[in-house]
């Protein structure tokens, strides 16, 4: 397996998200929006990496994840800052929750302010 992580301008994401993953054969591609600090962008990459691996191991189809996210984003009400993976109906809900926990521990380990990170 090969893992490719790209840090990109936010407007180049496939949809309204700061982190995205997809498979091309046995290559995992992770695309992360450039944030104010490379360390913050790396936290997103850590989240996406675990989430993608969790989905693969648990046979959660990538298309099901993308479809759920796109419907969630389309239906999003103004001012709603929640993430699609926090919806218990998300096919990858459990993987997203574990990924978020890992991300928060990594944030603490890097000495980053979680509140400021969340705002960004």
N, C-alpha and C positions, 0 to 999 in steps of 0.2 A: 504494500500500500504506500502511496505517496500522498503527503499532505502539503497543500499550497495555501499560504495565507497572504492575501493582498490587502494592503491598506490603501483605501481609495477616497476620493472626494465624495461626500455624502450624496450629492446629486447623481452619482453614477450607480447607486444601489438599484437593484431590480424593482424594488418597491419601498414604501416608507418604513425603513428599518435601519438600525446602525450596525447590525450584524446579520450575515446571511451565509448559508452553506448549501452546497449541492455536490453531487457525485458525477464524475465523468469516468465511467468504468470503475477502476479501483483507485482513482484519484479523488481525494476529498479537497474541494475548493472552498475556502472560507474568505469572505469579503467583509472587511470591517471599515466603517467610516472613520476618517481621520478626525480625532478629537483634539482638544487643546494640548494633550500630552500623549506621547507614544505609549506611556505606561497605562493610561486609561484605555487607549485603543487595544492594548494587549489584554486587558481584562475582558473586553468584549470577545476577543479571539479565543480566550480560554473557555468562556461560556459556550461559544459556538462549537468549538472542538468537542467538548464533552457531550453536548446535546446531539450532535451529528453521530458520534460513536454510539451513544445510548440508543438512538433511533435505529441504527443499523443492527445492533445486537438484539433489540427487541422487535425487529421486523416492522417498524413503523415506516411506511412508505414516504419517501421524500415528496412525492406529488401530493399526498394527503396533507402533509405539513404546509406546503406552499399554498394549496387550495384553502386550507383553514385560515392561514395568515391573510391571504388576499381578501377573503370574505369578511374577516374581522376588521381589516383596515378600511374596507369600503363602508361598512356599517358603523364605523367609529363616530361617536358624537363629538362635537367641538368641545375642546377642553379635557377630553378623556386621555389620560396619559398611561393607561394600563397597557400591558403587553399581551399579545395573543396567547402566548404560552401560559399565562396566569389564569386563563379561562379553563375551568375544570373539564369543559367539553373538548379541549384541544387534544388531538390524538397523541401528542407528545408531552402532555401536562407533567407527568412524573419526571421525565428527563429534563424538562425545563426547570422544574423546581430544584432538582439536584444541581443542575448547572448554575443556577442563581446562587445557591449556597456556596458552591466552590468559588464562584466569582467574588462573592462578598468576603470570603476568607482570604482570597488572593489580594483583594483591595486592602484589607487590614494588614496583611503581610508586607505590602508595598508602602504602607504608611500613607495611603491616599485617604482623603476625606470622602466617606461614602455619601454624605448628603450632597456635596458639590458634584461628585461623580454622577449621582442620580439625576441631578438637574441638567447636566450636560447631555 
